[in-house]
């Protein structure tokens, strides 16, 4: 007996309204298990097929087709996975033919999609933060660190100031969002002054070579791509555009209780995907702001901490029971 489809849809850029002539075609499907699969405890499965290979990038002629069982989909949705949440917001665009197959069960799931919204939609939030970190979110920290290092390198260039303490060049130290002078009153040693940069404090009594070496290690700790992004090199614009899309979707869920495709930010996302914007001056600041907004909204949200698993387990049980019962009547 074949598995009945709950839904089959175009996924990826075609779903988001971000496809280009070079976009490949992705399909996502959800199917019901057979009675035999349920009884044999084989109802949780996923099948993937692709015309491409793992060694080369897909072209517009390639097709990725993935089918998952209903229980597999529910597990992803309850975990806040962006794939499941994206699918739950698939529109019925007849001209775009996004949903190729639908069913009453799919309509029921879409009507209940708000029950998958939680304060901790970790996949959405983690994806945005992960891509942001990969390309140097708060990359202005990198610039601040480089500026401070340039000051110290210039002062140490003649090799005669290696014994100079940091406090001696206080008036030369660059200050800003990520660099400031911090004063404390230590009960044991009295008043102290530090130069805090990129969340690292340097005592004014530290010698300059020590401070410069420590700053260099912090600088080297930043990802290679973050540094390349400073000059628009090495940026995976498609990945960054996905981060923005996921961030906008999460923000809309927390602000408005959901979202619809196409997103109102689609033109902006497409401009990022096609590399039309400057990373350092336009993309990076916007991504920093979006990350902060999503985190703040998530923390302040009145949404439940987790999904109602009892409800969804009972819901799935009823669907599986119906399949088995109908099979026994045959």
C-alpha positions as a printed Julia matrix, in Angstrom:
330×3 Matrix{Float64}:
   0.0    0.0     0.0
   1.34   3.43   -0.95
   1.78   6.27    1.51
  -0.89   8.95    1.05
   0.36  12.51    0.75
  -0.65  15.1     3.31
   1.02  17.85    1.29
   3.56  18.26   -1.49
   5.03  21.67   -2.13
   7.83  23.56   -3.75
  10.28  24.57   -1.06
  13.25  26.91   -0.73
  13.53  30.01   -2.9
  10.35  29.18   -4.82
   8.36  29.09   -1.58
   9.91  32.32   -0.31
   9.47  34.18   -3.6
  13.26  34.54   -3.83
  13.93  32.29   -6.82
  16.18  33.42   -9.64
  16.82  31.87  -13.09
  19.67  29.92  -11.47
  17.6   28.47   -8.62
  17.2   24.72   -8.41
  13.85  23.21   -7.47
  13.27  21.71   -4.03
  10.2   19.71   -3.1
   9.03  18.87    0.41
   6.29  16.36    1.12
   4.56  14.96    4.18
   2.89  11.57    4.0
   0.81   9.3     6.18
   2.32   6.0     7.25
   0.56   2.8     6.29
  -1.16   0.67    8.93
   1.67  -1.84    8.66
   4.3    0.84    9.29
   2.39   2.03   12.36
   2.0   -1.47   13.8
   5.62  -2.37   13.06
   6.79   0.89   14.66
   8.2    2.13   11.37
   6.04   5.25   11.11
   8.83   7.76   11.72
  10.78   8.06    8.49
  12.31  10.39    5.95
  13.19   9.77    2.29
  15.51  12.02    0.29
  16.28  12.04   -3.42
  18.39  14.43   -5.49
  19.55  14.7    -9.09
  22.65  16.57   -7.93
  25.66  15.27   -6.01
  27.51  16.28   -2.87
  30.63  17.38   -4.75
  29.11  20.15   -6.85
  26.64  22.96   -6.48
  23.09  22.34   -7.69
  22.04  24.04  -10.92
  18.61  25.21  -12.06
  18.15  21.79  -13.67
  18.63  19.88  -10.41
  15.77  18.68   -8.23
  15.84  17.85   -4.53
  12.86  15.86   -3.3
  12.32  15.06    0.36
   9.4   13.21    1.93
   8.85  12.8     5.66
   6.21  11.0     7.65
   3.61  12.92    9.63
   5.24  12.02   12.95
   8.65  13.15   11.66
   7.19  16.48   10.61
   5.44  16.99   13.94
   8.67  16.33   15.82
  10.42  19.01   13.76
   7.57  21.48   14.2
   7.48  20.96   17.98
  11.23  21.51   18.1
  10.78  24.83   16.31
  12.73  23.74   13.24
  12.65  26.39   10.56
  11.93  23.84    7.8
   8.66  22.78    9.43
   7.61  26.31   10.29
   8.38  27.47    6.75
   6.18  24.71    5.35
   3.31  25.57    7.7
   3.22  29.04    6.14
   3.18  27.87    2.53
   0.56  29.9     0.66
  -1.84  28.62   -1.96
  -0.56  30.63   -4.92
  -2.22  29.19   -7.96
  -0.03  31.2   -10.32
   3.14  29.99   -8.57
   1.85  26.46   -7.96
   3.58  26.18   -4.59
   1.32  23.6    -2.96
   0.93  20.87   -5.57
  -1.0   18.5    -3.3
  -3.0   19.38   -0.18
  -5.4   17.58    2.14
  -7.8   18.16    5.02
  -5.05  17.16    7.46
  -2.74  19.79    6.01
  -5.43  22.45    6.26
  -5.96  21.41    9.87
  -2.23  21.7    10.61
  -1.99  25.13    9.03
  -4.97  26.25   11.07
  -3.18  25.12   14.23
   0.3   26.4    13.34
   0.16  29.02   16.09
   0.41  26.13   18.55
   3.99  25.57   17.41
   5.02  29.13   18.32
   7.04  29.31   21.54
   9.42  31.64   23.33
  12.21  29.3    22.31
  11.92  28.68   18.58
  15.56  27.74   18.82
  16.11  26.77   15.21
  15.04  30.16   13.89
  16.92  32.15   16.5
  20.03  29.95   16.46
  20.22  30.08   12.68
  20.11  33.86   12.6
  22.7   34.16   15.36
  24.88  31.48   13.8
  25.05  33.16   10.42
  25.56  36.52   12.07
  28.48  35.22   14.11
  29.95  33.48   11.07
  30.24  36.76    9.23
  31.19  38.93   12.18
  28.04  40.28   13.74
  29.2   43.07   15.96
  32.0   43.26   13.4
  32.41  46.84   14.55
  34.25  45.17   17.43
  36.82  43.96   14.93
  37.29  47.5    13.63
  37.6   48.9    17.18
  40.18  46.27   18.07
  42.17  46.97   14.9
  42.18  50.7    15.67
  43.51  50.13   19.19
  46.16  47.74   17.89
  47.29  50.31   15.33
  47.82  52.84   18.12
  49.93  50.43   20.14
  51.89  49.24   17.13
  52.71  52.81   16.15
  53.83  53.66   19.68
  56.02  50.53   19.87
  57.45  50.89   16.37
  60.81  52.32   17.45
  61.3   49.59   20.07
  61.98  52.06   22.85
  58.65  51.97   24.65
  58.32  48.31   25.61
  58.38  49.14   29.31
  55.67  51.78   28.99
  52.46  51.03   30.86
  49.04  51.27   29.24
  48.0   54.15   31.5
  50.77  56.31   30.06
  49.0   56.53   26.71
  45.47  56.92   28.03
  44.89  60.02   25.93
  45.76  58.1    22.73
  43.48  55.11   23.27
  40.49  55.09   20.87
  37.08  55.11   22.57
  33.66  54.2    21.26
  30.85  51.63   21.41
  33.23  48.75   22.08
  36.11  50.55   23.77
  35.99  52.59   26.97
  37.86  53.56   30.14
  36.54  51.76   33.22
  37.21  52.84   36.8
  36.78  50.57   39.81
  37.42  50.85   43.54
  39.09  47.66   44.72
  38.84  47.09   48.48
  42.37  45.65   48.59
  44.36  47.83   46.19
  42.2   50.93   45.95
  41.08  52.76   42.78
  41.9   51.05   39.47
  41.57  52.01   35.83
  41.14  49.66   32.91
  40.89  49.92   29.16
  37.94  47.7    28.21
  37.72  46.68   24.58
  35.58  43.93   23.05
  34.53  42.91   26.58
  38.14  42.35   27.66
  39.66  44.56   30.39
  43.32  45.62   30.42
  44.75  47.1    33.6
  46.44  50.45   33.12
  49.51  48.94   34.82
  49.93  46.35   32.03
  52.92  46.86   29.75
  52.15  47.69   26.13
  53.68  44.55   24.53
  51.51  42.35   26.78
  48.37  44.29   25.85
  49.19  44.21   22.14
  49.84  40.47   22.22
  46.53  39.84   24.01
  44.66  42.03   21.52
  46.25  40.17   18.62
  44.99  36.86   20.03
  41.48  38.26   20.32
  41.71  39.58   16.77
  42.95  36.24   15.45
  40.03  34.57   17.2
  37.57  36.21   14.87
  36.54  34.07   11.93
  38.33  34.42    8.61
  35.05  35.15    6.89
  34.29  37.93    9.34
  37.48  39.67    8.27
  36.8   39.11    4.59
  33.31  40.5     5.06
  34.88  43.83    6.02
  35.68  44.28    2.31
  32.71  42.34    0.88
  34.94  39.36    0.07
  34.13  35.75    0.86
  30.54  36.46    1.93
  28.07  33.67    1.25
  25.29  36.04    0.28
  22.74  33.24   -0.06
  23.41  32.04    3.5
  23.24  35.58    4.86
  19.96  36.19    3.03
  18.56  33.04    4.67
  19.57  34.45    8.06
  17.67  37.66    7.36
  14.62  35.78    6.12
  14.54  33.55    9.2
  15.06  36.58   11.41
  12.25  38.55    9.79
   9.94  35.54   10.13
  10.78  35.08   13.81
  10.35  38.8    14.44
   6.94  38.78   12.77
   5.84  35.76   14.8
   6.78  37.49   18.06
   5.35  40.86   17.01
   2.25  39.88   15.03
   1.61  36.23   15.81
   2.65  34.91   12.41
   3.79  35.84    8.91
   2.81  35.35    5.29
   4.81  34.77    2.11
   5.97  36.82    0.39
   7.47  38.69    3.32
   7.26  42.46    3.13
  11.07  42.45    3.35
  11.43  40.23    0.25
  12.99  42.94   -1.94
  15.59  43.69    0.73
  16.37  39.97    1.16
  16.74  39.57   -2.61
  19.15  42.51   -2.72
  21.27  40.74   -0.12
  21.06  37.36   -1.85
  22.29  38.87   -5.11
  25.12  40.8    -3.42
  23.82  44.27   -4.22
  24.48  45.74   -0.76
  27.69  46.58    1.05
  28.21  44.13    3.88
  30.03  46.38    6.31
  27.9   49.52    6.03
  24.46  48.12    5.15
  24.12  44.4     5.78
  26.1   43.96    8.97
  24.41  46.76   10.95
  20.98  45.53    9.85
  21.84  41.98   10.89
  23.1   43.14   14.27
  19.85  45.03   14.84
  17.73  42.08   13.72
  19.53  39.66   16.05
  19.02  42.0    19.0
  15.34  42.53   18.13
  14.57  38.81   17.87
  16.33  38.01   21.15
  14.55  40.85   22.97
  11.15  39.95   21.55
  11.62  36.27   22.39
  12.5   37.05   26.0
   9.55  39.43   26.39
   7.06  37.19   24.6
   4.01  35.79   26.37
   4.18  32.65   24.23
   4.57  29.31   26.0
   8.04  28.05   26.8
   7.48  24.83   24.85
   4.88  23.19   22.64
   1.94  21.34   24.12
   3.32  17.87   23.43
   0.37  16.15   25.11
  -2.0   17.8    22.64
   0.11  16.9    19.61
   0.74  13.33   20.77
  -3.0   12.83   21.16
  -3.59  14.48   17.78
  -1.1   12.14   16.1
  -2.54   9.14   17.94
  -5.99   9.88   16.51
  -4.61  10.12   12.97
  -2.71   6.85   13.31
  -5.68   5.14   14.94
  -7.87   6.17   12.05
  -5.39   4.68    9.55
  -5.23   1.36   11.4
  -9.02   1.21   11.94
  -9.74   1.87    8.27
  -7.2   -0.79    7.29
  -8.95  -3.39    9.47
 -12.28  -2.67    7.74
 -10.84  -3.57    4.34
